[in-house]
Every structure is written in structure tokens, then in C-alpha cells.
């Protein structure tokens, strides 16, 4: 934007300079030429005044001295001729005797001997260059006694004109510099509120509901825009807070009666007749299912309202920690969890997000993995260059996999892989939460077909380089690196026989 404003200001300035300075330069050049001719005319008239009595006295030495004195102070050549056009003094002779050359064939000499002054530019065949000349007659009692001619090389006039144009060019450069400085300052003062508004909008888009733009003192349009943005951000914050409060209240209100209902059912277990025991187990399973559904909805609401605060995260440590946390449940299901490669990898992620993402993915993989198979976690880190890079985590199982259509729809809320509840299980919230957490950290998540069958969940996060100035995310209360505890309890088993994870595919 600043470049566009500067380009506009400079275009207008250049147009004005072009319109004004070209005619001004031509007029100034004409003025300098006339001024030079006028100065030479004055010099020629002065020389003629002093040379006329010496010419009448035939004092050749005095005439030569007058001509030579002018040569000492200027670049002009002085020629003094008598009334017949015969040379009597020449400043170019430099002290040597002057030969009586005939100058009567020069047009300016002819005009001066007729009693008229002559000036202008002409080409000298003898010298092979253009000359600026001034010729004046020497009068005595109304009789022309001779003439004085002063000539300058045209380069003298050209140098004067070049200096004039250079002066105008320097003035134009100075004006442009001033215009650039003033325009840049003006553009920055105008765009500073917009940049502040842009940063506030970016923070608001990342989930920082407290982001506000500074209200500028002017111009009025920017002031109104900042005020409207702040008002909108405040309304949005109130709406989100009210939604989060509603979800929390509803979840809390639902948890209490569900817990009470489950407790009552468990207390009635011994009094249930044998023929109704199957219905009792189904009712208790439904209570567990509703409890997990409420917890999943609450977790999804928190993920959607959670602002991003990315830090440098040791991905390899997080992966190792999640494997250690989930391995007992996996071994109970006769499924192994292996890590393919142990090279260090780092990424930018909000503390806790990557742990929750891996918990959901591993829980799903355990549910869908047949016995005596393995879940593989692999990390790939691309070099961090000027345009950034990716740190990729793959969670691959050997389960039934998904078709391309199902992989495309798997991130939708409440989408389930099975045709009916209990076919494959879950509530369709797990991958929705995964995508929300990954996207909040400006990453990507994709479902791929694993080699040999199964599902390969690919999570990409912005790669990072570890520094000593910024703490790693994986830490305990004392600030030491550790494997974080699972956000989902892997050992709780629901009555349906499935793990007690809150989410699934």
C-alpha cells in the first residue's frame, strides 16, 4: 500500500515537473544565451572605445596589448581590423607580430564596417568549429575607422546551457526527495492505523478474543473503522463466551444426572432378574455412551474456543510420551505401538494440542486395529528455510481403512464409519477435534491409505529450530522435560468392551 501511495505521489510530482521544467529550461537556456551575447557586446563596445584612438594613431603595439589583455581573463578571441578589413591586432597571436590578414570576407566584419552591429552563431571553415561572434564598428566623428570582433567557441555557450539544465535537474531531484520524504511520512501516518487493525484482526482470527485495535485520532474514516472493529470484536467475544458458558453449564448439568443414573443402575444390578440382565447391561452401556458423548462435545467446544499460542515443541518427545502412555492398553488389546525412526523433530504448536491430537488418533487406531498388528508412528522433518518447512507425524494402523469418499467426509462432526452405532463405534467427534486443533496451529491434517491396507493419518505442523531462549512445550510442573499424561484415560474400558476414549472416527 505504501508503494502504491508513493507511486501515485511521485507520478503527480513527475508530471508537474515535466510540464513546468521543460518550458522553464528552454526559457532559461534562451536567457543564458542572450545574457552571454549581451556581455560579449558590452566587452566589444568597451574594447572599441579604447582601441579607436590607437587605431587612428597606427599604434599596433597598443592595439595588441588591448587585445591580449582581454585574452588573459576570458576564453574569447579579439580581432581588431581597420576600415578596409585588414587585421591590426589579434589576441590569438600571443605576443608575435600580427600578419596583415584580410578579414573583409567575414560577413560579421562586412556588416560592422557598414556601421551595424552583428552577433550570432556561424560555422568557421578555417577553424572547423561553430563560433559565437559579436562584431561592433569603431566610429570617429560619424566615420567608421574599423571594427572589433569577439568570438567564443560554441562549447562555451553549450557549457553554460548544460549548467543551466543541471541546475534545473538538481532542483527537480531535490523536490522529488522532499516529496518522497513527506509522502512516505504521510503514507505511514495514514497506514499505521490500518496495519494496527490488520494485526488486531489477525490475532482475533487466531482466537485471541481480547484483540483490539488502537483508535486513531484521524482521519475520521479510520477512526470509525477501528471503533466498529472493536465493537464487533467485543460482541464476538461475548457471543463466544456465552456459548462456552452454555456448553459448560449444559455439560455440567448433564453429567450430574447421568452420574446419578449410572450409580442407581449399578446399585440395582443385584436386584435385576436374570431374564432382564441383558436389558440392564444395555441401559448401563447407554448411560456410559451418553457420558462420553457429553465429554466429547465439551472437548470439541473447548478446542474451538481455545486460542492458538504456538511454542517450539519437541515432537519426538511428545510421540515417545504418548506411546508410553497408551502402550498398556494397546498390549491389553494385543496391539503393538512402534516408533519408526528416532531423529529429533521440532514444530510450532500450542501446549497440549499435539498431545491431545495424538491421544485421539492412537485411541482410534487401537479400536480399529486387529489383534497381533502394530500401530506405527513416524516423524518426518523438512529443512527450515526462508519459506518455512513442515514437521510431519504419521499415525498408521493396519485396520480396515476407509474409501476415498469416507476419508473426505471423516472430519465432519458426528460422522461415523459404520452404518449403525455399534458397528464400528464412536461418536464422530474425534477427527473433528483433531482437525480443529491442528488448523488452530496453522497446520494440516490428511487421511491417506496406508501401504498394505489400513489408515495413515498425516499431521503437518510448521517446523521449528530449537533455541535456548524459548522453553519447549513438553515439560512438567517443575519445568523439566517429560512425557505428558494422556488427556484421555487409555485404561478405562466401557461396558461395551471398547476403550473409554471420549472421541472416535
C-alpha positions in Angstrom: 0.0 0.0 0.0 2.8 2.4 0.9 4.5 1.7 -2.5 1.2 2.5 -4.3 0.7 5.7 -2.4 4.3 6.7 -3.1 3.9 5.8 -6.8 0.9 8.0 -7.0 2.5 10.9 -5.3 5.7 10.6 -7.5 3.7 10.3 -10.7 1.9 13.5 -10.0 5.1 15.2 -9.0 7.0 14.0 -12.1 4.1 15.1 -14.3 4.2 18.6 -12.7 8.0 18.8 -13.0 7.8 17.7 -16.6 5.2 20.3 -17.5 6.9 23.1 -15.7 10.7 22.4 -16.0 10.8 21.7 -19.8 9.5 25.2 -20.7 11.4 26.7 -17.9 14.6 25.0 -19.1 14.1 26.3 -22.6 13.4 29.8 -21.4 16.4 29.7 -19.1 18.6 28.5 -21.9 17.5 31.3 -24.2 18.0 33.8 -21.3 21.6 32.5 -20.7 22.4 32.8 -24.5 21.1 36.3 -24.7 22.9 37.2 -21.5 26.2 35.8 -22.8 25.7 37.8 -26.1 24.9 40.9 -24.1 28.1 40.5 -22.0 30.2 40.0 -25.1 28.5 43.0 -26.8 29.4 45.1 -23.8 33.0 43.9 -23.9 33.3 44.5 -27.6 31.9 48.1 -27.2 34.4 48.8 -24.4 37.3 47.5 -26.5 36.2 49.5 -29.5 36.1 52.7 -27.3 39.7 52.1 -26.1 41.1 50.8 -29.4 39.7 53.5 -31.8 42.3 56.3 -30.9 45.1 53.7 -31.1 43.9 52.6 -34.5 43.9 56.2 -35.7 47.4 56.6 -34.4 48.5 53.4 -36.1 49.8 52.2 -32.7 49.9 48.4 -33.4 51.6 47.6 -30.1 48.9 49.3 -28.1 46.2 47.6 -30.1 47.8 44.2 -29.5 48.1 45.0 -25.8 44.4 45.7 -25.6 43.5 42.5 -27.4 45.9 40.4 -25.3 44.6 41.8 -22.0 41.1 40.6 -22.9 42.5 37.1 -23.7 44.1 36.8 -20.3 40.8 37.0 -18.5 38.4 35.2 -20.9 38.3 32.4 -23.5 37.3 34.8 -26.2 39.4 35.9 -29.2 39.6 39.6 -30.0 40.2 40.7 -33.6 40.7 44.4 -34.5 40.6 45.4 -38.1 40.8 48.8 -39.9 38.2 50.3 -42.2 39.4 48.1 -45.1 39.1 44.8 -43.0 42.9 44.4 -42.6 43.9 42.7 -39.4 45.7 45.1 -37.0 45.5 43.1 -33.7 44.7 39.6 -32.7 44.6 38.2 -29.2 45.4 34.7 -30.6 48.9 35.9 -31.7 50.2 35.7 -28.1 52.9 38.4 -28.5 54.1 37.5 -32.0 53.8 40.1 -34.8 50.4 40.2 -36.4 50.3 39.5 -40.1 48.1 41.9 -42.1 45.5 39.3 -43.0 42.4 40.3 -44.9 39.1 39.8 -42.8 36.9 41.7 -45.2 35.3 38.5 -46.4 33.8 37.7 -43.0 30.1 38.5 -43.0 30.2 40.0 -39.5 33.1 42.2 -40.4 31.4 43.4 -43.5 28.3 44.3 -41.5 30.3 46.1 -38.8 32.3 48.1 -41.3 29.0 49.3 -42.7 28.3 50.7 -39.3 26.0 48.0 -38.0 26.5 45.7 -35.0 26.5 41.9 -35.8 26.1 38.9 -33.5 25.1 35.3 -33.8 26.4 31.8 -34.4 28.1 30.6 -37.5 30.4 27.8 -38.6 34.1 28.6 -39.3 35.5 26.7 -42.2 39.0 27.8 -41.3 38.8 26.7 -37.7 36.4 23.8 -38.3 34.0 24.6 -35.5 31.0 26.7 -34.6 31.6 30.2 -33.2 29.6 32.7 -31.2 30.5 36.1 -32.5 29.9 39.8 -31.8 31.2 42.5 -34.2 30.9 46.2 -33.5 32.1 49.2 -35.5 34.6 51.8 -34.3 33.2 55.3 -35.1 35.0 58.6 -35.0 33.0 61.6 -36.0 30.5 59.5 -37.8 33.2 57.8 -39.8 33.8 54.0 -39.4 37.5 53.7 -38.6 37.5 49.9 -38.2 35.8 47.1 -36.3 36.2 44.9 -33.2 35.1 41.3 -33.3 35.0 38.9 -30.3 34.4 35.2 -30.9 33.8 32.3 -28.5 33.7 28.6 -29.2 30.2 27.3 -29.2 31.3 24.9 -26.4 31.3 27.9 -24.0 27.6 28.5 -24.7 26.9 24.8 -24.5 28.7 24.6 -21.2 26.5 27.4 -19.9 23.4 25.7 -21.1 24.5 22.4 -19.5 25.0 24.2 -16.2 21.5 25.6 -16.5 19.9 22.3 -17.2 22.0 20.7 -14.4 20.7 23.3 -12.0 17.1 22.6 -13.0 17.8 18.8 -12.8 19.3 19.2 -9.3 16.3 21.3 -8.3 14.0 18.6 -9.6 15.9 15.9 -7.7 15.7 17.9 -4.5 11.9 18.4 -5.0 11.5 14.7 -5.6 13.5 13.8 -2.4 11.3 16.2 -0.4 8.2 14.8 -1.9 9.3 11.2 -1.2 10.2 12.0 2.4 6.9 13.9 3.0 4.9 11.3 1.1 6.5 8.4 3.0 5.8 10.0 6.3 2.2 10.8 5.2 1.6 7.3 3.9 2.9 5.7 7.1 0.8 8.0 9.2 -2.3 7.0 7.2 -1.5 3.3 7.0 -0.3 2.9 10.6 -3.9 2.5 11.9 -4.6 0.1 9.1 -1.6 -2.0 10.0 -2.6 -2.0 13.6 -6.1 -3.0 12.6 -4.7 -5.8 10.4 -2.6 -7.1 13.3 -5.7 -7.0 15.6 -7.8 -8.8 13.0 -5.1 -11.5 12.7 -5.0 -12.0 16.4 -8.7 -12.2 16.5 -8.7 -14.7 13.7 -6.2 -16.9 15.7 -8.6 -17.0 18.6 -7.4 -14.1 20.7 -10.8 -12.6 21.6 -9.2 -9.8 23.6 -7.5 -8.4 20.5 -8.5 -4.7 20.0 -7.3 -2.1 17.5 -6.0 1.3 18.7 -8.4 4.0 17.7 -6.5 6.7 15.8 -7.2 10.4 16.2 -7.8 10.8 12.5 -8.8 10.7 9.7 -12.4 10.2 10.6 -12.9 7.1 8.3 -10.1 5.2 10.0 -11.4 6.2 13.4 -14.8 4.9 12.6 -13.4 1.7 11.1 -11.3 1.0 14.3 -14.3 1.7 16.6 -16.5 -0.6 14.5 -13.9 -3.4 14.6 -13.5 -3.1 18.4 -17.3 -3.1 18.8 -17.6 -6.2 16.6 -14.7 -8.0 18.4 -16.4 -7.2 21.8 -19.7 -8.6 20.5 -18.0 -11.7 19.1 -16.2 -12.2 22.4 -19.4 -12.0 24.4 -21.1 -14.5 22.0 -18.2 -17.0 22.2 -18.0 -16.6 26.0 -21.8 -17.1 26.3 -21.6 -20.2 24.0 -18.7 -21.6 26.0 -20.5 -20.9 29.3 -23.7 -22.5 27.9 -21.7 -25.7 26.8 -20.0 -25.9 30.1 -23.3 -25.4 32.0 -25.1 -27.9 29.9 -22.3 -30.4 30.2 -22.2 -30.0 33.9 -25.9 -30.2 34.3 -26.0 -33.4 32.2 -23.0 -35.0 33.9 -24.7 -34.9 37.3 -27.9 -36.7 36.4 -26.0 -39.1 34.2 -23.7 -40.0 37.0 -26.6 -40.4 39.4 -28.4 -42.6 36.9 -25.4 -44.8 36.4 -24.9 -45.1 40.2 -28.6 -46.1 40.6 -28.4 -48.6 37.8 -25.2 -50.2 39.3 -26.9 -50.3 42.7 -29.9 -52.1 41.2 -27.7 -54.7 39.4 -28.1 -57.3 42.2 -31.9 -56.9 42.2 -32.3 -57.4 38.5 -33.8 -60.7 37.5 -31.7 -62.9 35.2 -34.1 -62.5 32.3 -33.7 -58.7 32.5 -30.0 -58.7 32.9 -29.3 -58.2 29.2 -31.6 -55.1 29.2 -29.8 -53.8 32.3 -26.4 -54.1 30.6 -27.7 -52.2 27.5 -29.1 -49.4 29.7 -25.9 -49.1 31.6 -23.9 -49.0 28.3 -26.2 -46.2 27.0 -25.5 -44.2 30.2 -21.8 -44.7 29.6 -22.2 -43.7 26.0 -24.1 -40.5 26.9 -21.4 -39.6 29.4 -18.7 -40.0 26.8 -20.8 -38.1 24.3 -21.2 -35.2 26.7 -17.5 -35.2 27.4 -16.7 -35.2 23.7 -19.0 -32.3 23.0 -17.4 -30.3 25.8 -13.9 -31.1 24.5 -14.9 -30.0 21.0 -16.3 -26.8 22.3 -13.1 -26.1 24.2 -11.0 -26.9 21.1 -13.0 -24.5 19.0 -12.7 -21.7 21.6 -9.1 -22.2 22.5 -6.7 -19.5 21.2 -3.5 -20.5 19.5 -0.3 -19.8 21.4 2.3 -21.7 19.4 5.6 -22.6 21.0 8.6 -24.7 20.0 7.6 -28.3 20.7 9.8 -31.3 20.9 7.7 -33.6 18.6 9.9 -36.7 19.2 9.5 -36.4 23.0 5.7 -36.0 22.6 5.5 -39.0 20.4 7.6 -41.1 22.8 5.4 -39.9 25.7 2.1 -40.8 24.0 3.5 -44.3 23.1 4.4 -44.9 26.7 1.0 -43.7 27.9 -1.0 -45.8 25.5 1.1 -49.0 25.3 -0.5 -50.8 28.3 -4.0 -50.5 26.8 -2.6 -51.5 23.4 -0.9 -54.6 24.8 -4.2 -55.5 26.5 -5.8 -55.4 23.1 -2.8 -57.4 21.7 -1.7 -54.5 19.6 1.8 -53.1 19.5 2.8 -49.4 19.2 6.1 -48.7 17.4 8.0 -45.6 16.6 9.7 -45.6 13.1 12.9 -43.5 13.5 14.0 -41.5 16.5 15.6 -38.4 15.0 14.8 -35.2 16.8 12.0 -33.2 15.3 10.5 -29.8 16.4 7.4 -27.9 15.5 5.3 -24.9 16.5 2.3 -26.0 18.4 0.1 -24.8 21.3 1.0 -26.5 24.5 -1.2 -29.6 24.9 -2.6 -29.6 21.4 -0.3 -32.1 19.9 -0.7 -34.4 22.9 -4.5 -34.4 22.5 -4.3 -34.9 18.7 -2.1 -38.0 19.2 -4.3 -39.3 22.0 -7.3 -39.2 19.8 -5.5 -40.8 16.8 -3.9 -43.5 18.9 -7.3 -44.3 20.6 -8.9 -44.6 17.2 -6.1 -46.7 15.9 -6.3 -49.1 18.8 -10.1 -49.5 18.4 -9.7 -50.3 14.6 -6.6 -52.4 14.7 -6.9 -56.2 14.6 -5.1 -58.3 17.2 -1.4 -59.0 16.6 -0.9 -56.0 14.5 1.1 -52.8 15.1 0.4 -49.1 15.1 3.3 -47.1 13.6 4.2 -43.5 14.5 6.7 -41.9 12.1 8.1 -38.4 12.1 9.4 -36.5 9.0 11.1 -33.1 9.3 11.8 -30.9 6.2 14.6 -28.3 6.4 13.5 -25.0 7.8 14.3 -22.4 5.1 13.3 -18.9 4.3 9.8 -20.1 3.3 9.4 -22.3 6.3 9.1 -26.1 6.4 6.9 -28.9 7.8 7.3 -31.4 10.6 5.0 -34.3 9.8 3.7 -37.0 12.1 2.2 -40.2 10.7 -0.1 -42.5 12.7 -0.6 -45.7 10.7 -2.8 -48.7 11.6 -3.5 -52.0 9.9 -7.2 -51.8 10.3 -9.9 -51.9 7.6 -9.1 -48.5 6.3 -11.5 -46.2 4.5 -12.6 -45.5 1.0 -11.7 -42.1 -0.6 -15.2 -40.8 -0.1 -15.2 -41.7 3.6 -11.8 -40.2 4.1 -13.0 -37.0 2.7 -16.1 -36.9 5.0 -14.3 -38.2 8.1 -13.6 -34.8 9.5 -17.2 -33.8 9.7 -18.9 -33.7 13.1 -20.8 -36.8 14.1 -19.7 -38.7 11.0 -19.2 -42.4 11.7 -17.5 -45.0 9.7 -20.2 -47.6 10.5 -23.7 -47.7 9.2 -25.1 -48.1 12.7 -24.0 -47.3 16.2 -22.0 -50.3 17.5 -20.9 -51.5 14.1 -17.5 -49.7 14.5 -18.4 -47.4 17.4 -17.6 -43.8 18.2 -19.5 -40.5 18.0 -17.8 -38.9 15.0 -16.1 -36.2 17.1 -12.5 -37.4 17.3 -11.3 -36.4 13.9 -13.3 -33.1 14.0 -11.4 -32.2 17.2 -8.1 -33.3 15.6 -8.6 -31.1 12.6 -9.7 -28.1 14.8 -6.6 -28.3 17.0 -4.2 -28.8 14.0 -5.8 -25.9 12.0 -5.6 -23.7 15.0 -1.8 -24.1 15.0 -1.8 -23.3 11.2 -1.1 -26.9 10.3 -2.7 -29.5 8.1 -4.2 -33.0 8.6 -4.9 -35.6 6.0 -6.2 -39.1 5.8 -4.2 -41.4 3.5 -4.4 -45.0 2.6 -1.6 -47.0 4.3 0.5 -49.4 2.4 -1.0 -52.8 2.7 -4.3 -51.5 4.0 -5.3 -49.5 7.0 -5.3 -45.8 7.5 -2.4 -43.3 7.6 -3.3 -40.1 9.4 -0.8 -37.4 8.4 -0.4 -34.4 10.7 1.7 -31.5 9.4 2.9 -28.6 11.6 5.2 -25.7 11.0 8.8 -26.9 11.5 10.9 -25.1 14.1 14.5 -24.9 15.2 15.1 -25.3 19.0 16.7 -22.4 20.8 17.8 -22.0 24.4 15.8 -18.8 24.8 12.4 -20.4 24.3 11.2 -23.3 26.5 10.0 -26.5 24.9 6.3 -27.3 25.4 6.9 -30.8 26.8 7.6 -30.1 30.5 6.2 -30.9 33.9 5.3 -28.6 36.8 9.0 -28.1 37.7 9.9 -27.2 34.1 11.6 -30.5 33.3 11.1 -32.3 30.0 8.7 -35.2 30.4 6.1 -37.3 28.5 2.8 -35.6 29.3 0.0 -37.6 30.8 -2.7 -38.7 28.4 -5.6 -36.3 28.0 -7.8 -39.4 27.6 -7.6 -42.2 30.1 -6.5 -45.2 28.0 -7.2 -47.8 30.7 -10.9 -47.1 31.3 -12.9 -49.7 29.5 -16.6 -49.1 28.8 -19.1 -51.9 29.3 -19.5 -52.3 25.6 -16.0 -53.7 25.6 -14.5 -50.6 23.9 -12.0 -48.2 25.3 -13.3 -45.3 27.3 -11.9 -42.6 24.9 -14.1 -39.6 24.5 -13.9 -39.5 20.7 -13.5 -41.7 17.7 -13.6 -41.6 14.0 
